[in-house]
Amino acid sequence: MSDEFKASVAPLESQNSQAWWFVFSGYRLLTINSERVTKIPLAVDPEKLGIAVARRLYIGTLRGFPCYAAEYSSGEVPAGYLFEELRSLFARIEETSYQAAITAAHLLEWDKNHQFCSKCRGVLRTRTDIRAKECDECGRLEFPRISPAIIVLIEKGDSLLLARSSRFAGEFFSVLAGFVEPGESLEAAVHREVMEETGISMKNVRYFGSQPWPFPDSLMIGFTAEYASGEIQIDGEEIVEAGWYRVDQLPKIPGKLSIARQLIDWFVEKHS
């Protein structure tokens, strides 16, 4: 039996009656904590646990069991269960379960925010053959939104460029990132964002990797690059502080979950 999470649109009639339930209250996920192990509930229905849900979406299968995303509505959380921030669960639950969890979070947000057609305001109905909604009135298809964003680590000898954004909670620094604009390639977005935020020019831009980031609907596309020219100039609004840091001088940086940390760890390993 495969341990992989396999995304799909409609459950098969032959699937088990029990299912993995990814129940969210905001971005907090319902988990079971038993003997210091964190798990996702496997049950026939959340209501059997005394929990009412406002919406539910089938998202695929994991270990032969169907997976559902659901939005918590009301009810007392049973003993041994609790809601935990999705970000905090990284590396605490299995990788395949976490993959299903971020898929569930993304699709729940999409479902909640797309109840009516953006063209004619007709009611949207969920399709069962493709991951989309169809308008009852005009037939327009609405697909889950995915917002591409670039994130880039820039090297300058044995130092890397880190910045602190006005949006960051706390005092941590990270690599530069920004959303891709219409008509723009990923590489063009890398150069534009870095120039706009720090005034730095780069060369040798290389693809690093990508990461779904369902807060609410981003896809982070990572790059590395080398410093070419320019002095750091920040606007004081988007970026409030930036500088070049060696591996033995790093400020507070993002946690292990993010691709930002993967980029920084790659640089640290390279220069250690």
N, C-alpha and C positions, 0 to 999 in steps of 0.2 A: 504494500500500500504506500503510495507516494506521500512524503511529508510536505511537499510543496503546496503553497497557496496558489490556486488556479482561479483567476478572475473569470466570471461568466455572468450572464444576464438573467437567465431563468432557471430555476431548480428542476432537476429531473424527477420524474414520478417515483423512481426507484430509490431515491435518496433516503437516508435514515430520518426518523422522526425527530431525533435529537439534533441540535445544531449549535455551532459556536455563535454566541451573541455578543456583539461589540456594541454595548450600550453606552451612549455618551450623554453627559450633561455639560454642554459647552465643549471644551476640549479635555474634559476629565472622563476617563474610561472606567467602567465598572470592572473590577477585578476580584478574584478570590485569593486570599492570602492564607495559606495553610502550610505549616511546618517550614516557614521561611521561603516558600516557593510561591511565586506570583503567576496566576493562570487566568485565562479567559473562561467565563462561564460556559459550560456545555449543558444545555437544557432543552426541553421541548418548546418552552416559551417563557419570556421574562415574567409574564403574569403568574406563572407557577411559583415564582420566587416572591410574589407580592409586589412586583414593580410594573407600573403602567407605562407604556411608551406612546409617543405622539405620532411617530412614523417609523416604518421599517422598510429596509431595502435588502433584497438578496444580492450578495456581492461575489459569491463563488464557493469553492470547496477547499477544505483543509483536512487531510487525513481521512478522506471518505465522508466527512460530515459537511453539510451545507453551512455557509457563513452568512449571517445577517448583521446589517448595521441598523441600529435603532436609536431614537432620541428619547431620553428619559423624560417622563411627564410628571409622575407622582408615585408615592408609595415609600414605605420605610425600607431602607437598605437592610437586608438580612444580616445576621451575625456572621462574621467571617468575610463579608463583602465590603468593599469601599470603592469610592471614586478617586482615581489618581490622575494627575496631569499626564497627558500622553507623552510629552517630552521626557518626563522622569522615568518612563518605563523602558526606554531604550537600554538594551543589554540586560534588562531584568526579566523580560519575557523572551521566548524563542524568536529568532529572526523571522521565521515564516509567519508567526502570529503577529509580530510587529508590522510586517508588510501588509497583512490583512487589515490591521488596525488603522494604518494611515490611509489605506484605500477606503475604509469605512468612513473615516472622518471627512475625507474629501467629498465623497458622494453624498453624505448627509447634508453637508453645507450646500452643495449644489441643489439637492432636492428641495431643501427648505427655501432657497432663494429663487427658485424657478418654478413657480406654480402657475404663472400666466404667460401667454405669448408676448414677446417683446415687439411684435409687429402689429397684431390686431387686438391684443389683450384677451384673447380666448383662453379657455381652460386647457392646460397641458396634461396629457395622459402619458403614463410611462409605457414605452414600447417593451415587448418581451423578446424581440429578436436581436436588437442592438441596444447599446447603452445610450439611450436618447429618450427625449420626450417629444410628443407630437401634438400640435395644436388641433383641437376639435373643429375650429372654425376655418382656418386657412391652410392647414396641413404642414405648416412650418415645423422643421425639426430643430430642437434645442439639445445640443450635446454638452456634456460636462466641460466646464471652463478649465483650461490649463494655461497659466500665465508664465511664460519663460522668463527667467532672470539669469544673468551672468554673475559669476563670482570669480575673482582672480587674485592670485598671489603673485606679487612682483618682487623679483630678486635684484639686489644691488650688491654684488660681491658676496660677502658673508652675512648680509643683512636683508631683512624683508620689510616691506611697507605695511604698517598696521595703522588703523584709524579708529577713532571713537565717534560713533554717530549720536546725534541728539535723540534718536529713537531707542538706543540701547538702554536696557534697565541696568543700573549699577555702573561700575567704572571699567567694564571690560572693553578690550580692543579686538578688532577683527580685520580680515582682509576686505577689500572693496567689493561691492555688489550693486546691482541695479537692474531694473526691468528692461527688456528689449522693446524697442519702439516699432510701430508699424513701418514696413519697408526697409528694415534694418537687418543686416546679417548679425550672427552672434559675435563675430570678430569685430565688426564695426561698433557694436554695443560695448565691447570691452574697452576699446580705445576711447570712445566718447565718455563713458562713465568715469574712467580714471582721469581723463583730462578735465572734465567738469568738476570733479570732487577734489582733485589735488594738484592739477596743472602739470602732471607728469606725462612724458611720452614714453612708449614702450616699444620693444622689438621681440621677435621670436615668440609670438603667442602660440601656445600649444594646448590642446585639449587635455584635461585631466580626468574628468569623470562627471557624473550627474547624480542628482538625488531628488526624489519627489519630496515636496515640502508642503503638506496640506494645511497651511496656516494663513489663508484658507485654501489656496489652489495653485501654488507655485511649482515650477520645475526648475531646480537650480542646476545650471550648467557650468562646471568648473574649468578654469584655465590656469596655466602658469605663464609668466612672461618675464622678460629681463628689462631692467631700467635702460632707457636710451638717453634722455635728456630732461632738463627742467628742474626747478626748485619747488618744493612743496608750498602750495598756496591753497588754503582752505577758505570756504565761504563763511564759516562760523555759524551756519544754520543747519545744513545737512550733515556736515562734518565739523566737529568742534575741536578735534585734536588729531594730529597725525605725525608719524615719524618713522625713522628707520631703526630696526631693532635686531641685534644679534641674538643667537639662541640662548646665550647666558644672560640676556637682559630683557626677556619677554615680560610684558605686563600681564594682567589678568586677561585670559583668552576664553573663547567659547568652549562649551562642554563637548564631550565625545560624540554626541548625536550628529552634529552638523557637518556638512561637507567643508565648511570653513575650517573646522578643527582638523579634518583630514588633510587639507592643504597645508596647514601649519605644521602638523606632525610629519608630513612628507619632507618639508623644509628642514625641520629639526633633525630628522634621521639623516638627511643628506649632509648636514654640516656638523654632526656630532662625531 
